[in-house]
Amino acid sequence: MPRRSAAHVADSRASAVEAAVDLASVVGLEGITIGRLAGELAMSKSGLIGRFGDKEAMQRAVLAAAVERFTDAVWRPALRSEPGLPRLEAVVDAWIGHLRDRVFRGGCFVTTASVEYDARPGPLHDDVAAAVRRWLGVLEAEARHARAAGDLPADRDPTDVAFELHSLASGGGVAGRLIGDAAALDRTRAAMRRAIGLPPASRR
């Protein structure tokens, strides 16, 4: 039997990662095991191990893919807007849209992973923390642009802006799912707009 090409293995690994992202958004990264994912994909455990090596390597690959999916949904569309306040407004709209459209079946993947690993040291904790720090840094940089342009008050701390946006999005997404607050995302969008000095705008 001919050996599968490297491209085929890479494609099957990517498909496995995408399936694992959807599953982990619901059951958490710790809920993803080689056996469970092999069952989901109708693959052998040995075949899956051959693509990742071990459970931790698989979890880290899944987290990286989830961050990339978030980036595609929220950050890359916002790059079409001018730096500063226009881009922050675009980020807010895309962020709420990503939650409303259920880009991840279980809600915001990074929020789930943050709760899962905030007190659990190790490589996954470090990966999640690094992802959150990078995103906060991006938001802070845009807030600095907005302040330099005069679109935010001179005494408005960009670090506070980034922290507030991140906290609001995380809390709003949880409120919508956990307690069934149908208006949670509308309220979250209004609060995020206030955090960057914009009026609430119409509901979507």
C-alpha positions as CSV (number, residue, x, y, z in Angstrom):
1,M,0.0,0.0,0.0
2,P,1.5,3.4,-0.9
3,R,2.4,5.7,1.9
4,R,0.2,8.8,2.3
5,S,1.8,12.0,1.2
6,A,2.9,14.7,3.6
7,A,0.2,17.0,2.2
8,H,-2.4,14.4,3.0
9,V,-1.2,14.0,6.5
10,A,-1.1,17.8,7.0
11,D,-4.6,18.1,5.6
12,S,-6.0,15.4,7.9
13,R,-4.2,16.9,10.9
14,A,-5.8,20.3,10.1
15,S,-9.2,18.7,9.8
16,A,-8.7,17.0,13.2
17,V,-7.6,20.2,14.8
18,E,-10.7,22.1,13.5
19,A,-13.0,19.3,14.8
20,A,-11.2,19.5,18.1
21,V,-11.7,23.2,18.3
22,D,-15.4,22.9,18.0
23,L,-15.5,20.1,20.6
24,A,-13.2,21.8,23.0
25,S,-15.2,25.0,22.9
26,V,-18.0,23.0,24.6
27,V,-16.1,20.5,26.8
28,G,-12.9,22.4,27.4
29,L,-9.4,21.5,26.4
30,E,-9.1,19.1,29.3
31,G,-12.2,17.3,27.9
32,I,-10.4,16.6,24.6
33,T,-8.6,13.3,24.8
34,I,-7.0,11.2,22.1
35,G,-9.7,8.6,22.5
36,R,-12.6,11.0,22.4
37,L,-11.3,12.9,19.4
38,A,-10.5,9.6,17.6
39,G,-14.1,8.5,18.2
40,E,-15.4,11.8,16.9
41,L,-13.3,11.5,13.7
42,A,-13.8,7.7,13.3
43,M,-10.0,7.3,13.4
44,S,-7.8,5.0,15.3
45,K,-6.0,6.3,18.4
46,S,-2.6,5.4,16.9
47,G,-3.5,7.4,13.8
48,L,-4.4,10.5,15.8
49,I,-1.3,10.1,18.0
50,G,0.8,10.0,14.8
51,R,-0.5,13.4,13.9
52,F,0.1,15.1,17.2
53,G,2.4,13.0,19.4
54,D,0.6,13.3,22.7
55,K,-2.5,14.9,24.4
56,E,-0.7,18.1,25.4
57,A,0.7,18.7,21.9
58,M,-2.8,18.2,20.5
59,Q,-4.3,20.6,23.1
60,R,-1.7,23.2,22.3
61,A,-2.4,22.8,18.5
62,V,-6.1,23.2,19.2
63,L,-5.6,26.3,21.2
64,A,-3.5,27.9,18.5
65,A,-6.1,27.1,15.9
66,A,-8.8,28.6,18.1
67,V,-6.8,31.8,18.4
68,E,-6.4,31.9,14.7
69,R,-10.1,31.4,14.1
70,F,-10.8,34.3,16.5
71,T,-8.2,36.5,14.7
72,D,-9.9,35.7,11.4
73,A,-13.3,36.6,12.7
74,V,-12.5,39.7,14.8
75,W,-9.1,41.3,14.1
76,R,-8.5,40.8,10.4
77,P,-11.8,42.4,9.3
78,A,-11.1,45.4,11.6
79,L,-7.7,46.0,9.9
80,R,-9.7,47.5,7.0
81,S,-10.6,50.4,9.3
82,E,-8.2,53.3,10.1
83,P,-6.1,52.8,13.2
84,G,-7.4,54.2,16.5
85,L,-11.0,54.8,17.2
86,P,-12.4,53.6,13.8
87,R,-10.5,50.3,14.2
88,L,-11.7,49.9,17.9
89,E,-15.3,50.4,16.8
90,A,-14.8,47.8,14.1
91,V,-13.3,45.4,16.6
92,V,-16.3,45.9,18.9
93,D,-18.7,45.1,16.1
94,A,-16.8,42.1,14.9
95,W,-16.3,40.8,18.4
96,I,-20.0,40.9,19.2
97,G,-20.7,39.4,15.8
98,H,-18.4,36.5,16.5
99,L,-20.3,35.8,19.7
100,R,-23.7,36.3,18.1
101,D,-22.8,34.1,15.1
102,R,-21.4,31.3,17.3
103,V,-18.0,31.1,15.6
104,F,-17.3,28.6,18.4
105,R,-20.1,26.3,19.5
106,G,-19.5,26.9,23.1
107,G,-18.9,30.6,23.0
108,C,-15.6,32.5,23.3
109,F,-12.9,29.8,23.2
110,V,-10.3,31.9,25.0
111,T,-12.7,32.9,27.8
112,T,-13.4,29.2,28.4
113,A,-9.7,28.3,28.3
114,S,-8.8,31.3,30.6
115,V,-11.2,30.0,33.3
116,E,-9.9,26.4,32.7
117,Y,-6.2,27.2,33.2
118,D,-6.1,30.4,35.3
119,A,-4.9,28.4,38.3
120,R,-3.4,25.4,36.5
121,P,0.3,25.9,35.8
122,G,2.0,24.4,32.8
123,P,2.4,25.0,29.1
124,L,-1.3,25.4,28.4
125,H,-1.6,28.0,31.1
126,D,1.3,29.8,29.5
127,D,-0.1,29.6,26.0
128,V,-3.5,30.9,27.1
129,A,-1.9,33.8,29.1
130,A,0.3,34.7,26.1
131,A,-2.7,34.8,23.8
132,V,-4.6,37.1,26.2
133,R,-1.6,39.4,26.7
134,R,-1.2,39.7,22.9
135,W,-4.8,40.6,22.4
136,L,-4.7,43.1,25.3
137,G,-1.6,44.6,23.7
138,V,-3.4,45.0,20.3
139,L,-6.3,46.7,22.0
140,E,-4.1,49.0,24.0
141,A,-2.1,50.0,20.9
142,E,-5.3,51.0,19.1
143,A,-6.5,52.9,22.2
144,R,-3.1,54.8,22.2
145,H,-3.7,55.7,18.5
146,A,-7.2,57.0,19.4
147,R,-5.9,59.0,22.4
148,A,-3.1,60.6,20.3
149,A,-5.7,61.5,17.6
150,G,-7.8,63.2,20.3
151,D,-10.6,60.7,20.0
152,L,-10.2,59.6,23.6
153,P,-9.6,62.0,26.5
154,A,-5.9,62.7,27.3
155,D,-6.3,61.2,30.7
156,R,-7.9,57.9,29.4
157,D,-5.5,55.1,30.1
158,P,-5.2,52.8,27.1
159,T,-4.4,49.9,29.3
160,D,-7.8,50.5,31.1
161,V,-9.6,50.6,27.7
162,A,-8.1,47.3,26.7
163,F,-8.9,45.7,30.0
164,E,-12.5,46.9,29.9
165,L,-13.2,45.7,26.4
166,H,-11.8,42.3,27.1
167,S,-13.7,42.0,30.4
168,L,-17.0,43.2,28.9
169,A,-16.8,40.8,26.0
170,S,-15.9,37.8,28.2
171,G,-18.7,38.6,30.7
172,G,-21.3,39.4,28.1
173,G,-20.7,36.1,26.3
174,V,-21.0,34.1,29.5
175,A,-24.2,35.9,30.6
176,G,-25.9,35.2,27.3
177,R,-25.2,31.4,27.5
178,L,-25.2,30.7,31.2
179,I,-28.2,32.6,32.4
180,G,-30.0,32.9,29.1
181,D,-30.0,36.7,28.9
182,A,-31.2,37.3,25.4
183,A,-30.2,41.0,25.5
184,A,-26.7,40.3,26.9
185,L,-24.9,40.9,23.7
186,D,-26.8,44.1,22.9
187,R,-25.9,45.4,26.4
188,T,-22.3,44.3,26.0
189,R,-22.0,46.1,22.7
190,A,-23.4,49.3,24.2
191,A,-21.0,49.1,27.2
192,M,-18.0,48.4,24.9
193,R,-18.9,51.4,22.8
194,R,-19.1,53.6,26.0
195,A,-15.6,52.3,27.0
196,I,-14.2,53.8,23.8
197,G,-16.2,57.0,24.0
198,L,-19.0,56.2,21.5
199,P,-22.8,56.4,21.9
200,P,-24.6,53.0,22.3
201,A,-25.8,53.0,18.6
202,S,-28.7,50.9,17.4
203,R,-29.2,47.3,18.3
204,R,-28.4,44.7,15.7
